[in-house]
Amino acid sequence: LKVGMKKKKYPKIIDRRQTKLSKWVTVIERDILFPDCDKHETYHSVKPFDYVSILALTSDQRIPLVKQYRPILEKESLELPGGLVDSSKSPEETALLELREETGLVVSSVQPIGVLNPDPGRLENRFFCYFSPNAKIDTSATIESGIELVWTDLPRLREMILDGRFNSSPQISLIALASFRGLIDGLMP
């Protein structure tokens, strides 16, 4: 500790309770006492399964997107292939499985490009981000029911992000990570 610096005081967790709402979601309550306060405050968070998505490119630089109805939004959503990581599979295995089930594509390898916190103020899960530049069509695969495969490229994906057709903030973050890491070009005009 340097001279003149005070030791930082952190909040203290007094109590923690969990309520499992379904196999998919648990609500966590925390009673927290902040430094220099006499009364605790209760904070709530939601703990869903971890998320996974993959930005895949074919040899001709096409990107598969999935269009599906999202009951929470009460409309269709345009997204990268992905899903929830349950306890029986690794995030990488889940990314490969979701890519095949949702698009009929397979890849020889995936590159992990980051693990993000989708909403650190409310959600207690992680978002595993993957990239693969070598996607190939598996002619024996059947696309999951309720999903429409939509093909695009990087310039059109940029347009979709800017005009709001593609608006999943965690997945836009995945695309930004891929760009920052030099894995993709074509997002900037």
BELMONOR-V617982 format. One record per residue. PHI is phi in whole degrees, -180 to 180 (999 if undefined). Layout:
PHI / PHI
//
This chain:
999 / -77 / -61 / 87 / -92 / -92 / -70 / -68 / -97 / -105 / -63 / -113 / -84 / -87 / -152 / -139 / -129 / -126 / -127 / -83 / -87 / -162 / -66 / -94 / -140 / -125 / -100 / -112 / -113 / -127 / -93 / -123 / -106 / -86 / -55 / 64 / -122 / -96 / -119 / -80 / -119 / -102 / -118 / -116 / -140 / -117 / -117 / -90 / -61 / -65 / -101 / -145 / -143 / -134 / -95 / -111 / -124 / -87 / -62 / -95 / 68 / -87 / -117 / -84 / -120 / -116 / -111 / -150 / -76 / -113 / -55 / -65 / -85 / 62 / -165 / -76 / -131 / -106 / -144 / -75 / -60 / 173 / 179 / -102 / -92 / -90 / -73 / -90 / -131 / -77 / -56 / -64 / -61 / -64 / -60 / -64 / -66 / -64 / -59 / -68 / -66 / -92 / -129 / 77 / -104 / -129 / -134 / -79 / -160 / -124 / -111 / -69 / -119 / 163 / -125 / -112 / -103 / -58 / -156 / -65 / -88 / -137 / -109 / -108 / -126 / -116 / -122 / -90 / -110 / -130 / -136 / -148 / -93 / -129 / -72 / -131 / -75 / -98 / -66 / -90 / -80 / -115 / -71 / -51 / -61 / 87 / -115 / -109 / -81 / -123 / -96 / -147 / -132 / -63 / -61 / -71 / -62 / -58 / -60 / -64 / -67 / -69 / -94 / 90 / -66 / -112 / -135 / -78 / -61 / -62 / -73 / -65 / -64 / -61 / -63 / -62 / -59 / -61 / -68 / -59 / -84 / 76 / -84 / -134 / -126 / 106 / -85 / -96 / -66
//
